[in-house]
Amino acid sequence: MREAAEAIGGELSLPTPLVDSPSLSELLDAHVSLKLEFATPVGVFKVRGGVNLLARLDADERRRGVVAVSTGNHAQSIAYAARLNEVRAVLFVPEGANPDKIASIERLGGEVRQQGARFDDARIAAEEFAAEHAMRFIDSANEPRLIAGVATAALEVLESQQPETELVLVPVGGGSGLCGWLTVRDGLGHGAELWGVQSAQAPAAYESWRARELLERDDETMAEGLATGSAFELTQRIMWRSLDDFLLVDDERIGDAVVTLLESQHLLVEPAGAATLAAAIEARERLRGRRVVLVLSGANITRAQLGELLDRR
């Protein structure tokens, strides 16, 4: 993780802020801090992993280029890192993906291919394209160097920003972010509990963790950063080893949390990034009196998404 921190330190402005929240601390009757992982060039935590992985490609991989699949945030990360390293990047996303994220990918020089109705449809197309063109496929979760890169956020909090942290809630799609926290927590021998949070409308990772086997489940969530219908082997094995708890929260509550963060903290966060607050509100009895960190993983919400959530209130 320290090698990853060194690799990305020259390219990203780190650490991202950890800010106390008096209003949420009052709401949850706990000491609540927010890790602002959207304070990056592409508005999402994943850029840490992309920069670390692309920096370590060998000459042949750089020449051949890279392929990735994403609902938007992972693709932005790879596009950003590919531009830094002058590497061709072809990024597959589902049809109808977040238009702001697509625009960002293209702005960064990534070649966008929209394929299939769901993430897993786009994943199959991306894998086939990478094999056909002999390009390096970058999985969104089963990549140790991605996990090492995003793990640097945990190193910032647990070593220097707030070593006295007792509990951290982390959003889960494929699980790379959470596994970064687990790897650092366990490596440091830190005593903080770690809880994953996923949408009840896309529970593949949650149910795989509980069953201790890789499962596929329906993916109907509006929180595209949490949207995957299948679990990933590497991240599940890390979670099976040492994750303390895993919570499901309904999309409606996630949407409410987006608005709460805007009203109480003046922070504009995408649904996946607000999932930790939604889960914390539902589990508030278990948080009482504790020093809690909520990871806000991304801020790439569209005007249409925000308008719909505000109209509900």
URWO-V410612 format. One record per residue. N is the residue number from 1. RES is the residue in one letter. NEAR is the number of other C-alpha atoms within 8 Angstrom. Layout:
N|RES|NEAR + N|RES|NEAR
//
This chain:
1|M|10 + 2|R|6 + 3|E|6 + 4|A|11 + 5|A|10 + 6|E|8 + 7|A|10 + 8|I|12 + 9|G|9 + 10|G|7 + 11|E|6 + 12|L|9 + 13|S|8 + 14|L|5 + 15|P|6 + 16|T|11 + 17|P|8 + 18|L|10 + 19|V|8 + 20|D|8 + 21|S|11 + 22|P|8 + 23|S|8 + 24|L|9 + 25|S|11 + 26|E|8 + 27|L|6 + 28|L|12 + 29|D|10 + 30|A|12 + 31|H|12 + 32|V|14 + 33|S|12 + 34|L|12 + 35|K|12 + 36|L|12 + 37|E|15 + 38|F|13 + 39|A|9 + 40|T|12 + 41|P|7 + 42|V|10 + 43|G|11 + 44|V|16 + 45|F|12 + 46|K|12 + 47|V|17 + 48|R|14 + 49|G|14 + 50|G|15 + 51|V|16 + 52|N|15 + 53|L|11 + 54|L|11 + 55|A|9 + 56|R|6 + 57|L|8 + 58|D|6 + 59|A|6 + 60|D|6 + 61|E|11 + 62|R|11 + 63|R|7 + 64|R|10 + 65|G|11 + 66|V|15 + 67|V|16 + 68|A|16 + 69|V|16 + 70|S|15 + 71|T|14 + 72|G|14 + 73|N|11 + 74|H|14 + 75|A|14 + 76|Q|14 + 77|S|16 + 78|I|14 + 79|A|14 + 80|Y|15 + 81|A|13 + 82|A|12 + 83|R|11 + 84|L|7 + 85|N|8 + 86|E|6 + 87|V|11 + 88|R|11 + 89|A|14 + 90|V|11 + 91|L|15 + 92|F|17 + 93|V|15 + 94|P|15 + 95|E|9 + 96|G|7 + 97|A|11 + 98|N|9 + 99|P|8 + 100|D|9 + 101|K|12 + 102|I|11 + 103|A|8 + 104|S|10 + 105|I|16 + 106|E|10 + 107|R|7 + 108|L|10 + 109|G|10 + 110|G|12 + 111|E|9 + 112|V|11 + 113|R|8 + 114|Q|11 + 115|Q|11 + 116|G|9 + 117|A|9 + 118|R|10 + 119|F|15 + 120|D|9 + 121|D|11 + 122|A|17 + 123|R|11 + 124|I|8 + 125|A|10 + 126|A|14 + 127|E|10 + 128|E|8 + 129|F|9 + 130|A|13 + 131|A|8 + 132|E|7 + 133|H|6 + 134|A|7 + 135|M|12 + 136|R|10 + 137|F|10 + 138|I|9 + 139|D|8 + 140|S|11 + 141|A|12 + 142|N|10 + 143|E|10 + 144|P|6 + 145|R|9 + 146|L|15 + 147|I|14 + 148|A|13 + 149|G|18 + 150|V|15 + 151|A|15 + 152|T|14 + 153|A|11 + 154|A|11 + 155|L|12 + 156|E|10 + 157|V|11 + 158|L|13 + 159|E|8 + 160|S|8 + 161|Q|8 + 162|Q|8 + 163|P|8 + 164|E|6 + 165|T|11 + 166|E|10 + 167|L|12 + 168|V|13 + 169|L|14 + 170|V|15 + 171|P|18 + 172|V|13 + 173|G|10 + 174|G|12 + 175|G|13 + 176|S|14 + 177|G|14 + 178|L|11 + 179|C|13 + 180|G|15 + 181|W|13 + 182|L|13 + 183|T|10 + 184|V|12 + 185|R|13 + 186|D|8 + 187|G|7 + 188|L|6 + 189|G|6 + 190|H|8 + 191|G|6 + 192|A|9 + 193|E|8 + 194|L|13 + 195|W|13 + 196|G|13 + 197|V|15 + 198|Q|17 + 199|S|14 + 200|A|10 + 201|Q|10 + 202|A|15 + 203|P|14 + 204|A|14 + 205|A|16 + 206|Y|11 + 207|E|9 + 208|S|13 + 209|W|11 + 210|R|6 + 211|A|6 + 212|R|7 + 213|E|6 + 214|L|10 + 215|L|10 + 216|E|8 + 217|R|9 + 218|D|9 + 219|D|11 + 220|E|7 + 221|T|12 + 222|M|7 + 223|A|11 + 224|E|10 + 225|G|11 + 226|L|14 + 227|A|14 + 228|T|13 + 229|G|13 + 230|S|11 + 231|A|13 + 232|F|12 + 233|E|8 + 234|L|9 + 235|T|13 + 236|Q|14 + 237|R|8 + 238|I|12 + 239|M|11 + 240|W|9 + 241|R|6 + 242|S|7 + 243|L|12 + 244|D|7 + 245|D|7 + 246|F|10 + 247|L|10 + 248|L|11 + 249|V|13 + 250|D|9 + 251|D|12 + 252|E|6 + 253|R|9 + 254|I|15 + 255|G|11 + 256|D|11 + 257|A|13 + 258|V|14 + 259|V|10 + 260|T|9 + 261|L|13 + 262|L|11 + 263|E|8 + 264|S|8 + 265|Q|9 + 266|H|7 + 267|L|7 + 268|L|9 + 269|V|15 + 270|E|12 + 271|P|15 + 272|A|13 + 273|G|14 + 274|A|16 + 275|A|15 + 276|T|14 + 277|L|10 + 278|A|13 + 279|A|12 + 280|A|11 + 281|I|8 + 282|E|6 + 283|A|8 + 284|R|10 + 285|E|5 + 286|R|5 + 287|L|12 + 288|R|9 + 289|G|7 + 290|R|9 + 291|R|12 + 292|V|14 + 293|V|12 + 294|L|13 + 295|V|14 + 296|L|15 + 297|S|14 + 298|G|13 + 299|A|11 + 300|N|10 + 301|I|11 + 302|T|9 + 303|R|6 + 304|A|6 + 305|Q|8 + 306|L|9 + 307|G|8 + 308|E|8 + 309|L|12 + 310|L|8 + 311|D|6 + 312|R|5 + 313|R|5
//
